[in-house]
Amino acid sequence: RLRGFKLDRFRDKTTAVATAEYHYPIHEFIAGSLFLDAGRAAPDYKSLFDLGQWHLGGGGGIIVRSKKSVIFTLDVAYGDGVNVYFTTDPLRAFAGRSEQL
């Protein structure tokens, strides 16, 4: 998955993805993020290292969290066009809930 591009747009025998992401506090339970993703799909490992064929996507987002886990994220990314991503993992976010009651 390369943010900024349609899901499954890049498919081949080998793939490589790199992400640089910076999180900064906005409020006790809200953080912002800035990110840059780079990726490439190729028929073999040698072709992966052709840097002119790599695709870049970047953007920013909001992270909503509790004191112990991330509740959800909302990212806006640009690559082929503008894409919005909403992600959550409710099982992880509320895993310790019985201990808190």
Residue frames as qw, qx, qy, qz and C-alpha x, y, z in Angstrom:
[[0.000, 0.890, 0.457, 0.000, 0.00, 0.00, 0.00],
 [0.403, 0.046, 0.031, 0.914, 1.40, 3.34, -1.06],
 [0.037, 0.740, 0.487, -0.463, -0.62, 6.24, 0.35],
 [0.118, 0.618, -0.212, -0.748, -1.58, 8.68, -2.38],
 [0.296, 0.226, -0.759, -0.534, -2.27, 5.92, -4.92],
 [0.825, -0.102, -0.142, -0.538, -5.18, 3.52, -5.43],
 [0.671, -0.358, 0.629, -0.159, -4.97, 0.28, -3.48],
 [0.782, 0.079, 0.594, 0.172, -3.30, -2.52, -5.48],
 [0.462, 0.852, -0.097, -0.226, -2.18, -0.15, -8.25],
 [0.212, 0.694, -0.688, -0.020, 1.38, -1.47, -8.07],
 [0.907, -0.154, 0.357, -0.162, 1.63, -5.25, -8.42],
 [0.602, 0.579, -0.548, -0.043, 4.51, -7.44, -9.54],
 [0.854, -0.033, -0.489, 0.173, 6.76, -10.23, -8.31],
 [0.556, -0.203, -0.395, 0.703, 8.85, -8.02, -5.97],
 [0.096, -0.884, -0.235, -0.391, 7.99, -4.82, -4.13],
 [0.493, -0.104, -0.393, 0.769, 9.69, -2.33, -1.85],
 [0.189, -0.856, -0.308, -0.369, 8.15, 0.43, 0.27],
 [0.446, -0.043, -0.410, 0.794, 9.78, 3.04, 2.51],
 [0.236, -0.839, -0.395, -0.290, 7.96, 5.44, 4.83],
 [0.317, 0.065, -0.391, 0.861, 9.16, 8.44, 6.80],
 [0.339, -0.718, -0.500, -0.345, 6.57, 9.74, 9.25],
 [0.194, 0.173, -0.439, 0.860, 6.71, 12.52, 11.85],
 [0.379, -0.677, -0.621, -0.108, 4.16, 12.79, 14.68],
 [0.154, 0.246, -0.300, 0.909, 3.69, 15.97, 16.70],
 [0.110, -0.474, -0.773, 0.407, 1.40, 16.69, 19.67],
 [0.107, -0.490, -0.317, -0.805, -1.62, 18.95, 19.23],
 [0.601, -0.502, 0.115, -0.612, -3.60, 18.06, 22.36],
 [0.475, -0.391, 0.741, -0.270, -3.45, 15.38, 25.06],
 [0.691, 0.156, 0.700, -0.091, -5.40, 12.91, 22.88],
 [0.656, 0.733, 0.178, -0.020, -4.76, 14.31, 19.39],
 [0.470, -0.482, 0.440, 0.595, -1.56, 14.34, 17.34],
 [0.570, 0.736, -0.118, -0.346, -0.73, 15.42, 13.84],
 [0.755, -0.158, 0.527, 0.357, 1.37, 13.53, 11.33],
 [0.406, 0.762, -0.324, -0.386, 3.37, 14.36, 8.21],
 [0.782, -0.129, 0.593, 0.144, 4.55, 11.53, 5.99],
 [0.406, 0.634, -0.495, -0.434, 6.34, 10.66, 2.78],
 [0.848, -0.006, 0.529, -0.038, 6.00, 7.21, 1.19],
 [0.301, 0.610, -0.598, -0.423, 8.12, 5.82, -1.63],
 [0.753, -0.025, 0.644, -0.133, 7.58, 2.51, -3.37],
 [0.352, 0.498, -0.625, -0.488, 8.25, 0.38, -6.39],
 [0.869, 0.068, 0.462, -0.162, 6.98, -2.90, -7.87],
 [0.255, 0.652, -0.623, -0.350, 9.25, -4.78, -10.27],
 [0.920, 0.151, -0.282, -0.226, 9.60, -8.17, -11.94],
 [0.853, 0.005, -0.362, 0.376, 12.92, -8.92, -10.17],
 [0.558, -0.700, -0.159, 0.418, 15.15, -7.64, -7.35],
 [0.502, -0.045, 0.235, 0.831, 17.64, -5.98, -9.70],
 [0.053, 0.577, 0.456, 0.676, 14.89, -3.79, -11.20],
 [0.410, -0.792, -0.432, 0.132, 13.83, -2.56, -7.74],
 [0.508, -0.531, -0.003, 0.678, 16.97, -0.42, -7.55],
 [0.279, 0.409, 0.398, 0.772, 16.11, 1.67, -10.62],
 [0.127, -0.428, -0.466, 0.764, 15.42, 4.84, -8.59],
 [0.160, 0.099, -0.296, -0.936, 13.83, 6.67, -11.54],
 [0.428, -0.249, -0.740, -0.455, 10.90, 4.24, -11.42],
 [0.207, -0.307, -0.758, 0.537, 9.99, 4.76, -7.75],
 [0.187, -0.674, -0.449, -0.556, 6.70, 6.49, -6.93],
 [0.179, 0.015, -0.511, 0.841, 6.29, 9.11, -4.18],
 [0.349, -0.679, -0.516, -0.388, 3.24, 9.95, -2.11],
 [0.286, 0.015, -0.508, 0.812, 3.00, 12.32, 0.80],
 [0.340, -0.643, -0.395, -0.561, 0.58, 14.08, 3.06],
 [0.038, -0.273, 0.588, -0.761, -0.57, 14.62, 6.59],
 [0.540, -0.396, -0.684, -0.287, -3.14, 13.49, 9.07],
 [0.446, -0.536, 0.307, -0.648, -4.69, 13.46, 12.50],
 [0.496, -0.009, -0.854, 0.160, -4.21, 10.72, 15.10],
 [0.579, -0.527, 0.086, -0.616, -6.81, 10.31, 17.87],
 [0.575, 0.127, -0.769, 0.248, -5.58, 8.24, 20.77],
 [0.687, -0.696, -0.167, -0.126, -6.16, 7.30, 24.38],
 [0.323, -0.825, 0.463, -0.032, -3.36, 7.30, 26.93],
 [0.627, -0.319, 0.702, 0.110, -2.34, 3.77, 25.89],
 [0.518, 0.182, 0.749, 0.370, -3.32, 3.26, 22.23],
 [0.114, 0.130, -0.382, -0.908, -4.36, 4.76, 18.91],
 [0.504, 0.392, 0.613, -0.466, -8.15, 4.88, 18.43],
 [0.667, 0.602, 0.415, 0.146, -8.15, 6.02, 14.78],
 [0.312, -0.384, 0.299, 0.816, -6.19, 7.96, 12.18],
 [0.502, 0.786, 0.346, -0.099, -7.36, 10.17, 9.32],
 [0.454, -0.355, 0.414, 0.705, -4.80, 10.80, 6.57],
 [0.544, 0.803, 0.113, -0.216, -4.93, 12.90, 3.40],
 [0.592, -0.325, 0.532, 0.511, -2.31, 11.87, 0.84],
 [0.516, 0.764, -0.111, -0.370, -1.29, 13.05, -2.60],
 [0.527, -0.237, 0.715, 0.394, 0.33, 10.83, -5.25],
 [0.203, 0.301, 0.748, 0.555, -1.73, 10.10, -8.37],
 [0.260, -0.631, -0.334, -0.651, -4.45, 12.28, -6.90],
 [0.253, -0.402, 0.502, -0.723, -5.80, 13.19, -3.48],
 [0.641, -0.221, -0.724, -0.126, -6.85, 10.21, -1.35],
 [0.433, -0.542, 0.350, -0.629, -8.33, 10.11, 2.16],
 [0.594, 0.021, -0.799, 0.097, -7.60, 7.18, 4.49],
 [0.584, -0.532, 0.245, -0.562, -9.44, 6.35, 7.71],
 [0.623, 0.139, -0.760, 0.123, -7.87, 3.56, 9.75],
 [0.550, -0.521, 0.359, -0.546, -8.76, 2.01, 13.07],
 [0.513, 0.083, -0.850, 0.079, -8.14, -1.17, 14.99],
 [0.571, -0.550, 0.027, -0.609, -10.92, -1.37, 17.58],
 [0.923, -0.237, -0.295, 0.064, -9.71, -4.68, 18.98],
 [0.622, 0.133, -0.314, 0.704, -6.30, -3.17, 19.79],
 [0.057, -0.514, 0.077, -0.852, -7.69, 0.19, 20.92],
 [0.644, -0.466, 0.089, -0.600, -10.03, -1.38, 23.47],
 [0.721, 0.111, -0.675, 0.110, -8.01, -4.46, 24.40],
 [0.325, 0.028, -0.676, 0.661, -7.30, -3.31, 27.97],
 [0.367, -0.451, -0.155, -0.799, -10.79, -1.91, 28.60],
 [0.769, -0.439, -0.446, -0.129, -11.80, -4.61, 31.13],
 [0.636, -0.124, -0.401, 0.648, -8.76, -3.71, 33.25],
 [0.089, 0.248, -0.070, 0.962, -9.76, -0.04, 33.33],
 [0.507, -0.509, -0.378, -0.584, -13.32, -0.63, 34.60]]
